[in-house]
Amino acid sequence: MLERELEDDRCCRELPADELPPGLRRRLGRGRGRHWTGKVRTLKAVLGSDCGTVINPAMAKGQLEGGLVKGAGYALLEGCSWDASGQLRSRGLPLDAKIPGFAEIPPIDEIETFFAETYEPTGPFGAKGIGEAAMNPVAAAYANAIADAIGVRFYELPITPERILSRLEEG
């Protein structure tokens, strides 16, 4: 569904830390929305990064996959709500916490990773950071995949089944 995005040179803007070169992160996803439940199932993900020289490919791949899982939680599950007096309803207790499971991520054989072949002269051995930046574009990719699937765009997170059903009912 988002294959056309592969040809698009635009990417999300990142705020680099002092003295560190910026990296490029790109997330593409394909999913299926179930109109009758509002649940989102991720079918495939293509994860890419420009982290300079990839020193440890397995670890870099793991960073991207971990960023996908963390980003899926942010996009689909994690949220705060307040009561009428402005008090936070969720206190972050384990009973309130929702974490991504198999329903929120694609099967491991449907996750593809790739890395831009670049060299950063200021980084160790030509490398750049990958860490937390791996999750940054995930929520936007989910929002775009959901919009492609059901024709409704979401601008606030999390994109829960209840919000999906509510927006579908609005027309």
Secondary structure, DSSP 8 states (H G I E B T S, - for coil): --GGGGG----------TT----EEEEEEEEEE-TTT--EEEEEEEEEEE-BS-S-HHHHHHHHHHHHHHHHHHHHT----B-TTS-BS----TTT-----TTTS--GGGEEEEE-----TTSGGGB---TGGGGTTHHHHHHHHHHHHHS----SS---HHHHHHHHHH-
